[in-house]
Amino acid sequence: MLFRSYLKVSIYPVPASETIRLKADHSIHSLWILNTLGKPMPLDENDFLFQDGEVEVNIKSFPAGVYLLVCDDGKNFLRKTFVKK
């Protein structure tokens, strides 16, 4: 079976240093960021800023490395990687 995601999300800037911005074509219901070991990174409601249909996520406290962003719109999941410098 071919996996197809109907949720489209852009992440920028990549690489990022303090924040990442997400632009989605649907509303995002849930969002997780995992490290390379699959461990969820600690985020709380103060780490998110919603404006102009985009989400800004504060990643300043994350160590440099590669991370996996997982989000869903209530029906579809999407996984994307990004780099924190």
C-alpha positions as CSV (number, residue, x, y, z in Angstrom):
1,M,0.0,0.0,0.0
2,L,1.3,3.4,-0.9
3,F,1.3,6.0,1.9
4,R,0.0,9.3,0.7
5,S,-0.3,12.4,2.8
6,Y,-2.9,15.0,1.9
7,L,-1.5,17.4,4.5
8,K,1.1,19.8,3.2
9,V,3.3,21.8,5.5
10,S,6.2,24.1,4.7
11,I,9.0,24.5,7.4
12,Y,11.4,27.5,7.3
13,P,14.0,28.6,7.8
14,V,16.1,25.5,7.4
15,P,18.5,25.3,9.1
16,A,16.9,27.1,12.0
17,S,18.5,28.6,15.1
18,E,15.8,30.0,17.4
19,T,12.4,29.4,15.7
20,I,10.8,27.5,12.9
21,R,7.7,28.7,11.0
22,L,5.1,26.3,9.7
23,K,2.7,27.0,7.0
24,A,0.0,24.4,6.3
25,D,-2.7,24.0,3.8
26,H,-5.1,22.7,6.5
27,S,-5.5,23.4,10.2
28,I,-3.0,21.6,12.4
29,H,-4.6,19.8,15.3
30,S,-1.5,18.3,16.9
31,L,2.2,18.9,16.6
32,W,5.2,17.0,18.0
33,I,8.9,17.4,17.6
34,L,11.1,14.3,18.1
35,N,14.9,14.0,18.4
36,T,16.8,11.4,16.4
37,L,16.2,8.8,19.2
38,G,12.4,9.3,18.8
39,K,12.1,11.1,22.1
40,P,9.6,14.0,22.2
41,M,11.2,17.3,22.8
42,P,9.6,19.4,25.6
43,L,7.3,22.1,24.3
44,D,4.6,24.1,26.1
45,E,2.0,26.5,25.0
46,N,4.4,29.5,25.4
47,D,6.6,27.9,22.7
48,F,3.9,28.5,20.0
49,L,2.9,31.8,18.3
50,F,0.0,31.7,15.9
51,Q,-0.3,34.5,13.3
52,D,-1.4,35.0,9.8
53,G,-2.3,31.3,9.3
54,E,1.2,30.3,10.3
55,V,2.7,28.7,13.5
56,E,6.0,29.8,14.9
57,V,7.7,27.3,17.2
58,N,10.4,28.3,19.7
59,I,13.3,25.8,19.4
60,K,15.9,28.0,21.0
61,S,16.5,25.5,23.9
62,F,17.0,22.5,21.6
63,P,20.5,21.2,21.1
64,A,21.9,21.5,17.5
65,G,20.9,18.5,15.4
66,V,18.3,16.9,13.2
67,Y,14.7,16.7,14.3
68,L,11.5,15.2,13.1
69,L,8.3,17.3,13.0
70,V,5.1,15.2,13.2
71,C,1.7,16.9,12.8
72,D,-1.8,16.0,11.9
73,D,-5.0,17.7,10.8
74,G,-7.3,15.2,12.5
75,K,-7.3,12.9,9.5
76,N,-3.8,12.8,8.0
77,F,-0.3,12.7,9.6
78,L,2.8,14.3,8.1
79,R,6.4,13.8,9.1
80,K,9.2,16.2,8.0
81,T,12.7,16.7,9.2
82,F,14.5,20.0,9.9
83,V,17.9,21.0,11.2
84,K,18.6,23.1,14.3
85,K,22.0,24.8,14.1
